[in-house]
């Protein structure tokens, strides 16, 4: 799929060049250069827009750069329009240049593996969300975020921060329970929603195991997700959730069996939920974001 989208983006690039050439033929000597600049500025502005959308609180610098990019696009469009004497067919081709470049950016962004490029921005987003809620977010540098969609979201109305990694889901909020076993059992009690309101519920038949996370008490609930069990025959219904409190932050690490795509064989294969030791290892790598 990525290869196909990459081809589409390449075709769009060729189309944008062809449209730009057509516009420049009806203009002045520098019209072609202005068309090129319009394409470059459009891509840069779209990139800045994406950055602003990722950040929870975009900085003044990002917003100023985004505004400057939009102004530059308008100025270049007007300049090129004047070059071609606002002839309808040339202006229509100019609009086509902008739209095709936007499409090229969209398909190119989907096709290219750019997830790692935005990880620092995603970490900043998580930090900003947590700061607004009164705690320091904890992230792991040893795991990969799931970047096919926005992996850092707010839980409810400021009731925590959720980060989706490829192997598990991490949820954090200000601790409002006792860090002892009794408080952790409240978090993982049957019917409780450890990832926040409206999320998955702990099943009544859950088994519990106490573990140590860097010397702190943690509790793991293990159960089978009945909804998944009813819909799948691949044995991916096992769920394990680790809950513990660190520095006033209630942390829940949720892992469930899943189907994982194997591009080499073009098939999906079942992957088990993380076992207790793996959940503990993940928890022990969590650290504040600087």
Sine and cosine of phi, psi and omega as CSV:
sin_phi,cos_phi,sin_psi,cos_psi,sin_omega,cos_omega
0.00,0.00,-0.69,0.73,0.00,-1.00
-0.88,0.48,-0.65,0.76,0.01,-1.00
-0.89,0.45,-0.65,0.76,0.01,-1.00
-0.90,0.44,-0.70,0.72,0.02,-1.00
-0.90,0.43,-0.58,0.82,0.06,-1.00
-0.89,0.46,-0.64,0.77,0.04,-1.00
-0.90,0.43,-0.67,0.74,0.02,-1.00
-0.87,0.49,-0.69,0.72,0.01,-1.00
-0.89,0.46,-0.64,0.77,0.02,-1.00
-0.91,0.42,-0.67,0.74,0.04,-1.00
-0.88,0.47,-0.66,0.75,0.03,-1.00
-0.89,0.45,-0.61,0.79,0.05,-1.00
-0.87,0.49,-0.71,0.71,0.04,-1.00
-0.88,0.47,-0.66,0.75,0.02,-1.00
-0.90,0.44,-0.65,0.76,0.02,-1.00
-0.90,0.44,-0.65,0.76,0.03,-1.00
-0.90,0.44,-0.67,0.74,0.00,-1.00
-0.90,0.43,-0.68,0.73,0.02,-1.00
-0.91,0.42,-0.66,0.75,0.04,-1.00
-0.88,0.47,-0.64,0.77,0.03,-1.00
-0.89,0.45,-0.68,0.73,0.01,-1.00
-0.88,0.47,-0.67,0.74,0.03,-1.00
-0.89,0.45,-0.71,0.71,-0.07,-1.00
-0.91,0.41,-0.47,0.88,0.00,-1.00
-0.91,0.42,-0.42,0.91,-0.01,-1.00
-0.98,-0.18,0.18,0.98,-0.06,-1.00
-0.89,-0.46,-0.52,-0.85,-0.05,-1.00
-0.98,-0.22,0.06,-1.00,-0.07,-1.00
-0.82,0.58,-0.56,0.83,-0.06,-1.00
-0.99,-0.11,0.11,0.99,-0.02,-1.00
-0.90,0.44,-0.63,0.77,0.02,-1.00
-0.87,0.49,-0.69,0.73,0.02,-1.00
-0.90,0.45,-0.64,0.76,0.01,-1.00
-0.91,0.41,-0.59,0.81,0.06,-1.00
-0.90,0.44,-0.66,0.75,0.04,-1.00
-0.88,0.47,-0.71,0.71,0.02,-1.00
-0.89,0.46,-0.62,0.79,0.02,-1.00
-0.89,0.47,-0.67,0.74,0.04,-1.00
-0.89,0.46,-0.71,0.71,-0.01,-1.00
-0.90,0.43,-0.71,0.70,-0.01,-1.00
-0.90,0.43,-0.60,0.80,0.03,-1.00
-0.88,0.47,-0.71,0.70,0.03,-1.00
-0.89,0.46,-0.71,0.71,0.00,-1.00
-0.89,0.46,-0.64,0.77,0.00,-1.00
-0.92,0.38,-0.64,0.77,0.05,-1.00
-0.90,0.43,-0.62,0.79,0.04,-1.00
-0.90,0.45,-0.70,0.71,0.03,-1.00
-0.90,0.44,-0.60,0.80,0.06,-1.00
-0.89,0.46,-0.65,0.76,0.03,-1.00
-0.90,0.43,-0.65,0.76,0.05,-1.00
-0.88,0.48,-0.71,0.70,-0.01,-1.00
-0.89,0.45,-0.56,0.83,0.01,-1.00
-0.95,0.30,-0.52,0.85,0.00,-1.00
-0.96,0.29,-0.71,0.70,-0.03,-1.00
-0.92,0.39,0.65,-0.76,0.03,-1.00
-0.96,0.30,-0.61,0.79,0.08,-1.00
-0.76,-0.65,1.00,0.03,0.00,-1.00
-0.85,0.53,0.66,-0.75,-0.01,-1.00
-0.95,0.31,0.29,-0.96,0.03,-1.00
-0.88,0.48,-0.56,0.83,0.00,-1.00
-0.90,0.44,-0.71,0.70,0.00,-1.00
-0.89,0.45,-0.70,0.72,-0.02,-1.00
-0.92,0.39,-0.61,0.79,0.03,-1.00
-0.92,0.40,-0.66,0.75,0.02,-1.00
-0.91,0.42,-0.63,0.78,0.04,-1.00
-0.90,0.43,-0.69,0.72,0.04,-1.00
-0.89,0.46,-0.67,0.74,0.02,-1.00
-0.89,0.45,-0.62,0.79,0.02,-1.00
-0.90,0.43,-0.67,0.74,0.03,-1.00
-0.90,0.44,-0.67,0.74,0.03,-1.00
-0.89,0.45,-0.68,0.73,0.00,-1.00
-0.88,0.47,-0.62,0.79,0.04,-1.00
-0.88,0.47,-0.70,0.71,-0.01,-1.00
-0.90,0.43,-0.70,0.71,-0.02,-1.00
-0.89,0.46,-0.71,0.70,0.00,-1.00
-0.91,0.42,-0.65,0.76,0.01,-1.00
-0.88,0.48,-0.71,0.71,0.00,-1.00
-0.90,0.43,-0.66,0.75,0.00,-1.00
-0.88,0.47,-0.69,0.72,0.01,-1.00
-0.93,0.37,-0.62,0.78,0.05,-1.00
-0.85,0.52,-0.67,0.74,0.05,-1.00
-0.91,0.41,-0.61,0.79,0.00,-1.00
-0.86,0.51,-0.58,0.82,-0.05,-1.00
-0.99,-0.17,0.25,0.97,0.04,-1.00
0.84,0.54,0.50,0.87,0.04,-1.00
0.81,0.59,0.55,0.84,0.07,-1.00
-0.93,0.37,0.74,-0.67,-0.17,-0.99
-0.82,0.57,-0.72,0.70,-0.08,-1.00
-0.92,0.39,-0.59,0.81,0.02,-1.00
-0.95,0.32,-0.65,0.76,0.01,-1.00
-0.91,0.42,-0.63,0.78,0.04,-1.00
-0.89,0.46,-0.65,0.76,0.04,-1.00
-0.91,0.41,-0.58,0.81,0.03,-1.00
-0.91,0.42,-0.69,0.73,0.09,-1.00
-0.87,0.50,-0.63,0.78,0.04,-1.00
-0.87,0.49,-0.63,0.78,0.04,-1.00
-0.85,0.53,-0.76,0.65,-0.03,-1.00
-0.89,0.46,-0.72,0.70,-0.04,-1.00
-0.92,0.40,-0.66,0.76,-0.01,-1.00
-0.93,0.38,-0.63,0.78,0.05,-1.00
-0.89,0.45,-0.64,0.77,0.06,-1.00
-0.88,0.48,-0.70,0.71,0.03,-1.00
-0.90,0.44,-0.64,0.77,0.03,-1.00
-0.87,0.49,-0.67,0.74,0.02,-1.00
-0.89,0.45,-0.69,0.72,-0.02,-1.00
-0.88,0.47,-0.79,0.61,-0.03,-1.00
-0.92,0.38,-0.60,0.80,0.03,-1.00
-0.90,0.43,-0.64,0.77,0.01,-1.00
-0.90,0.43,-0.58,0.81,0.02,-1.00
-0.96,0.29,-0.64,0.77,-0.08,-1.00
-0.96,0.28,-0.59,0.81,-0.07,-1.00
-0.99,0.12,0.63,-0.78,0.04,-1.00
-0.97,0.23,0.97,0.24,-0.09,-1.00
-0.99,-0.13,0.13,0.99,-0.07,-1.00
-0.83,0.56,-0.71,0.70,-0.03,-1.00
-0.89,0.46,-0.49,0.87,0.00,-1.00
-0.88,0.47,-0.55,0.83,-0.09,-1.00
-0.99,-0.12,-0.01,1.00,-0.02,-1.00
-0.84,0.54,-0.71,0.70,0.04,-1.00
-0.85,0.52,-0.59,0.81,0.04,-1.00
-0.94,0.35,-0.62,0.78,0.03,-1.00
-0.92,0.39,-0.62,0.79,0.07,-1.00
-0.90,0.44,-0.65,0.76,0.05,-1.00
-0.90,0.44,-0.62,0.78,0.03,-1.00
-0.87,0.48,-0.72,0.70,0.01,-1.00
-0.89,0.46,-0.67,0.74,0.00,-1.00
-0.89,0.45,-0.68,0.73,-0.01,-1.00
-0.91,0.42,-0.67,0.74,0.04,-1.00
-0.87,0.50,-0.73,0.68,-0.03,-1.00
-0.90,0.43,-0.65,0.76,0.02,-1.00
-0.86,0.51,-0.66,0.75,0.01,-1.00
-0.91,0.42,-0.42,0.91,-0.01,-1.00
-0.99,-0.12,-0.03,1.00,0.12,-0.99
1.00,-0.03,0.43,0.90,0.08,-1.00
-0.53,-0.85,0.22,-0.98,0.03,-1.00
-0.99,-0.14,0.85,-0.53,-0.05,-1.00
-0.95,0.32,0.52,-0.85,0.04,-1.00
-0.90,-0.43,0.80,-0.60,0.00,-1.00
-0.77,-0.63,0.34,-0.94,0.03,-1.00
-0.94,-0.33,0.80,-0.60,0.03,-1.00
-0.99,0.16,-0.08,1.00,-0.10,-1.00
-0.99,-0.16,-0.03,1.00,0.02,-1.00
-0.88,-0.48,0.32,-0.95,-0.07,-1.00
-0.97,-0.24,0.79,-0.62,0.07,-1.00
-0.94,0.35,0.52,-0.85,0.05,-1.00
-1.00,0.06,0.99,-0.17,-0.18,-0.98
-0.98,-0.21,0.30,0.95,0.07,-1.00
-0.94,0.34,-0.33,0.94,0.17,-0.99
-0.58,-0.81,0.07,-1.00,-0.04,-1.00
-0.89,0.45,0.93,-0.37,-0.12,-0.99
-1.00,0.04,-0.13,0.99,-0.03,-1.00
-0.92,-0.38,0.91,-0.42,-0.06,-1.00
-0.72,-0.70,0.32,-0.95,0.03,-1.00
-1.00,0.02,0.67,-0.74,0.03,-1.00
-1.00,0.06,0.85,-0.52,0.01,-1.00
0.84,0.54,-0.63,-0.78,0.03,-1.00
-0.97,-0.23,0.97,0.25,-0.01,-1.00
0.95,0.30,0.59,0.81,-0.03,-1.00
-0.95,-0.30,0.32,0.95,0.02,-1.00
0.56,-0.83,0.07,-1.00,0.02,-1.00
-0.81,-0.59,0.71,-0.70,0.02,-1.00
-0.88,-0.48,0.74,-0.67,0.02,-1.00
-0.84,-0.55,0.82,-0.57,-0.02,-1.00
-0.99,-0.11,0.91,-0.41,0.13,-0.99
-0.99,-0.15,0.17,-0.99,-0.05,-1.00
-0.92,0.39,-0.52,0.85,-0.08,-1.00
-0.97,-0.26,-0.15,0.99,-0.07,-1.00
-0.24,-0.97,0.15,-0.99,0.08,-1.00
-0.90,-0.44,0.71,-0.70,-0.02,-1.00
-0.90,-0.43,0.79,-0.61,0.05,-1.00
-0.80,-0.60,0.69,-0.73,-0.02,-1.00
-0.69,-0.73,0.55,-0.84,0.08,-1.00
-0.37,-0.93,0.21,-0.98,0.05,-1.00
-0.87,0.49,0.78,-0.63,-0.05,-1.00
-0.92,0.39,0.82,-0.58,0.06,-1.00
-0.86,-0.52,0.32,0.95,0.02,-1.00
-0.77,-0.63,0.31,-0.95,0.07,-1.00
-0.93,0.36,0.68,-0.73,-0.03,-1.00
-0.96,0.29,-0.03,1.00,0.04,-1.00
-0.98,0.22,0.01,-1.00,-0.06,-1.00
-0.89,0.46,-0.58,0.82,0.00,-1.00
-0.88,0.47,-0.70,0.71,0.02,-1.00
-0.92,0.40,-0.64,0.77,0.00,-1.00
-0.93,0.37,-0.52,0.85,0.06,-1.00
-0.93,0.37,-0.49,0.87,0.09,-1.00
-0.91,0.42,-0.65,0.76,-0.01,-1.00
-0.91,0.41,-0.60,0.80,-0.09,-1.00
-0.95,-0.32,0.34,0.94,0.00,-1.00
-0.91,0.42,0.46,-0.89,0.07,-1.00
-0.80,0.60,0.77,-0.64,-0.03,-1.00
1.00,0.01,-0.22,0.98,0.01,-1.00
-0.95,0.32,0.36,-0.93,0.01,-1.00
-0.90,-0.44,1.00,0.07,-0.13,-0.99
-0.91,0.42,-0.34,0.94,0.01,-1.00
-0.99,-0.11,0.10,0.99,0.02,-1.00
0.90,-0.44,0.21,-0.98,-0.02,-1.00
-0.84,0.55,0.72,-0.69,0.03,-1.00
0.99,0.15,0.10,1.00,-0.03,-1.00
-1.00,-0.09,-0.28,-0.96,0.00,-1.00
-0.90,0.44,0.51,-0.86,0.01,-1.00
-0.94,-0.33,0.57,-0.82,0.08,-1.00
-0.96,0.27,0.74,-0.67,-0.04,-1.00
-0.97,0.23,0.43,-0.90,-0.05,-1.00
-0.88,0.47,-0.45,0.89,-0.07,-1.00
-1.00,-0.06,0.38,0.93,-0.04,-1.00
-0.90,0.43,0.61,-0.79,0.12,-0.99
-0.98,-0.22,0.52,-0.85,-0.09,-1.00
-0.84,-0.55,0.62,-0.78,0.05,-1.00
-0.68,-0.73,0.77,-0.64,0.08,-1.00
-1.00,0.10,0.68,-0.74,0.00,-1.00
-0.71,-0.70,0.19,-0.98,0.05,-1.00
-0.94,-0.34,0.79,-0.61,0.03,-1.00
-0.89,-0.46,0.99,-0.16,-0.08,-1.00
0.79,0.61,0.67,0.74,0.03,-1.00
0.99,0.10,-0.07,1.00,0.01,-1.00
-0.97,-0.23,0.50,-0.86,-0.02,-1.00
-0.94,0.34,0.72,-0.70,0.12,-0.99
-0.76,-0.66,0.38,-0.92,-0.01,-1.00
-0.75,-0.66,0.75,-0.67,0.00,-1.00
-0.92,-0.39,0.78,-0.62,0.12,-0.99
-0.97,-0.24,0.75,-0.66,0.01,-1.00
-0.85,-0.53,0.78,-0.63,0.00,-1.00
-0.35,-0.94,0.05,-1.00,0.04,-1.00
-0.94,-0.34,0.75,-0.66,0.03,-1.00
-0.98,0.22,0.94,-0.34,-0.10,-1.00
-0.90,0.43,-0.56,0.83,0.00,-1.00
-0.88,0.47,-0.72,0.69,0.02,-1.00
-0.91,0.42,-0.64,0.77,-0.02,-1.00
-0.88,0.48,-0.57,0.82,-0.01,-1.00
-0.96,0.28,-0.47,0.88,-0.12,-0.99
-0.99,-0.15,-0.27,0.96,-0.13,-0.99
-0.80,-0.60,0.53,-0.85,0.06,-1.00
-0.92,-0.38,0.28,0.96,-0.09,-1.00
-0.99,-0.16,0.04,1.00,0.02,-1.00
0.93,0.36,0.66,0.75,-0.02,-1.00
-0.93,-0.36,0.38,0.92,-0.10,-0.99
-1.00,0.03,-0.12,0.99,-0.01,-1.00
-0.90,0.43,0.69,-0.72,0.00,-1.00
-0.76,-0.65,0.66,-0.75,0.15,-0.99
-0.72,-0.69,0.73,-0.69,0.01,-1.00
-0.79,-0.61,0.81,-0.59,0.07,-1.00
-0.97,-0.26,0.79,-0.62,0.05,-1.00
-0.83,-0.56,0.66,-0.75,0.07,-1.00
-0.34,-0.94,0.23,-0.97,0.00,-1.00
-0.89,-0.46,0.75,-0.66,0.06,-1.00
-0.69,-0.72,0.83,-0.56,0.06,-1.00
0.77,0.63,0.67,0.75,0.05,-1.00
0.98,0.18,0.18,0.98,0.00,-1.00
-0.91,-0.42,0.81,-0.59,0.08,-1.00
-1.00,0.06,0.86,-0.51,-0.08,-1.00
-0.91,-0.41,0.71,-0.71,0.10,-0.99
-0.80,-0.60,0.81,-0.59,0.05,-1.00
-0.93,-0.37,0.91,-0.42,-0.13,-0.99
-0.93,-0.36,0.78,-0.63,0.04,-1.00
-0.71,-0.71,0.72,-0.70,0.02,-1.00
-0.69,-0.72,0.55,-0.83,0.09,-1.00
-0.83,0.56,0.53,-0.85,-0.10,-1.00
-0.49,-0.87,0.23,-0.97,0.13,-0.99
-1.00,-0.10,0.80,-0.60,-0.06,-1.00
-0.90,-0.44,0.73,-0.68,-0.05,-1.00
-0.97,0.22,0.74,-0.67,0.07,-1.00
-0.94,-0.33,0.99,-0.13,-0.10,-1.00
-0.87,0.50,-0.51,0.86,-0.03,-1.00
-0.88,0.47,-0.68,0.74,-0.03,-1.00
-0.98,-0.19,-0.08,1.00,0.00,-1.00
0.84,0.55,0.70,0.71,0.03,-1.00
-0.66,-0.75,0.25,-0.97,0.11,-0.99
-0.96,-0.27,0.70,-0.71,0.03,-1.00
-0.82,-0.57,0.54,-0.84,0.00,-1.00
-0.95,0.31,0.65,-0.76,0.05,-1.00
-0.82,-0.57,0.77,-0.64,-0.06,-1.00
-0.95,0.33,0.38,-0.93,0.14,-0.99
-0.91,0.43,0.44,-0.90,0.05,-1.00
-0.87,0.49,0.64,-0.76,0.05,-1.00
-0.99,0.16,0.12,-0.99,-0.10,-0.99
-0.84,0.55,-0.72,0.69,-0.03,-1.00
-0.88,0.47,-0.60,0.80,0.02,-1.00
-0.93,0.37,-0.65,0.76,0.05,-1.00
-0.88,0.48,-0.66,0.75,0.01,-1.00
-0.91,0.42,-0.68,0.74,0.01,-1.00
-0.88,0.48,-0.66,0.75,0.05,-1.00
-0.88,0.47,-0.73,0.68,-0.04,-1.00
-0.87,0.49,-0.58,0.81,-0.06,-1.00
-0.97,0.23,-0.21,0.98,0.06,-1.00
-1.00,-0.06,-0.08,1.00,-0.03,-1.00
-0.93,0.37,0.66,-0.75,0.01,-1.00
-0.50,-0.87,0.41,-0.91,0.00,-1.00
-0.89,0.45,0.52,-0.85,0.05,-1.00
-1.00,0.05,0.79,-0.61,0.00,-1.00
-1.00,0.06,0.00,0.00,0.00,0.00
